[in-house]
Amino acid sequence: MSLDVTLYTRAGCTLCDKAKAAILASGVAVRIDEVDIDADPELRRRYTNDIPVILVEGREAFRHRVSPEEFARYVKGRTEMQTLANEKCVPCRGGVPALKGAELHAVAEELGGDWRVVDEHHLEKEFKFPDFASALAFTNRVGALAEEEGHHPDIHLAWGKVGITIWTHKVDGLTRSDFVLAAKVDRL
């Protein structure tokens, strides 16, 4: 029995070709439906800089990159529940609409972890620590992650707590990369 895989792609996308090759090399029996996002204005708006997007049996499993091993693990159910943290933040070039409504709610549900979506504009979470030194160490780890991802949250450091606020300034709202960064912060 083959799994239904949808691969959102576009012509000339090298990452898309690599993702397809990884899926085929995974050893998993699949039927791949390649969908060119440029043929559908709504898909182009939604996924402009996020391709490839890989759905397995109708559920989003990966964005941007996947290895044969990761794909096989996902299919076998051994991957982590939170796939957002496995993604890479994508630099926003502007012109992409902020997430709103049902689309925003779906990504927020995927994130979980007590993050609050405030006014459909930004994410907030407060982390508690036993002392200032632990809070400072966490702040430094968040800073290193932000540099690695090229996506920088607002960080408020106080004795025993760190507040994180995330949004994409170029769209003055939330993008998928904000949720990716939040999921990665939860892993620290």
Helices and strands as residue ranges (DSSP letters): E 3-9, H 14-25, E 30-36, G 37-39, H 41-47, E 53-56, E 59-63, H 68-75, G 83-86, H 101-111, E 116-118, E 122-128, H 132-149, E 154-158, E 161-166, G 169-171, H 176-187
